[in-house]
Amino acid sequence: MKSKNSEEYSIFSKSATYQIRVAGDVKIDWADNIRDLQIIKEEDSDFGTVSVLTGQVEDQVALLGILSTLCDYHLVLLNLRILL
């Protein structure tokens, strides 16, 4: 029998579509783990250029790799959403 906690968190071990918003300009060739994400640039009155990365991510480990890459490039995370 699965515990309630394991059922609640099982979504994080599955593939899902995420939207990640960061302040700054993300270059597609920075890292392999962001190549499959669609990147759209927006202008924001508070943050200037904002990059919106959207796409399918294999699991939470892959998501953490993407976030780590963005952090390595000193980009400020503005928002992270899972799109169900």
DAKARA-V563189 format. One record per backbone hydrogen bond with DSSP energy under -0.5 kcal/mol. CO is the residue of the C=O (numbers start at 1). NH is the residue of the N-H. Records with the same first field share a line. If there is no record, write none. Layout:
CO=NH ; NH
This chain:
3=7
4=8
5=9
6=10
7=10
9=12
10=13
11=14
12=60
16=18 ; 57
17=83
18=55
19=81
20=53
21=78 ; 79
22=51
23=76
24=26
27=30
31=34
32=35
34=37
38=40 ; 54
40=52
42=50
44=48
48=44
49=24
50=42
51=22 ; 53
52=40
53=20
54=38
55=18
57=16
59=63
60=64
61=65
62=66
63=67
64=68
65=69
66=70
67=71
68=72
69=73
70=75
71=74
75=77
76=23
79=21
81=19 ; 83
82=84
83=17
